[in-house]
Amino acid sequence: PKTTRDMALVHLLFDLGLRRGETVALDLGDVDLKAGILSILGKGRKERETLTLPGPTVAALEAWITARGSQDGPLFGNFDRAGKGQRLTGRSLARILDKIGDAVGLKVRPHGLRHAAITEALDKTNGNVRAVQRFSRHRDSRTLQFYDDNRQDLGGEVARLVAGSV
């Protein structure tokens, strides 16, 4: 069950670009697998937003909910002895990702997965900032410029131009 939970967490963080707080705040009632939607309370928002779940995310959540059981409450809970069954915290989520990263020789952080998802979204949409702003739920599209600049390595391109002029 732990591996199934962790797979569902990674899918939510990457496939939907969810923030750590959005992820750990989810309750079972926020998921509608038949409709393929998820209801979240986004950062700084007062009203819930409905997000469409991609197929791989639905499959990961189905597997997790089957293992978890259908009782109401937090979607993701702890497995450790001290907090078994309690809502997973943001710090616990970071620890889970640390262990996953260690297993494959990478540093994996909740915001790192979000950042990777947004960068991947920019790549897959050929830099469609409007679509990716909707995906990432950033209020200010200027925030996406940082992701796009990193994706395109604009600073490196300018450095190569400058260095070639000497």
Buried (B, 14 or more C-beta within 10 A) or exposed (E): EEEBBBBBBBBBBBBBBBBBBBBBBBEBEBBEBEEBBBBBBBEEEEEEEEBEBEEEBBBBBBBBBEEBEEEEEBBBBBBEEEEEEEBBBBEBBBEBBEEBBEEEEEEBBBEBBBBBBBBBBBEEEEBEBEBBBEBBBBEEEEEBEEBBEBBEEEEEEEEEEEEEEE
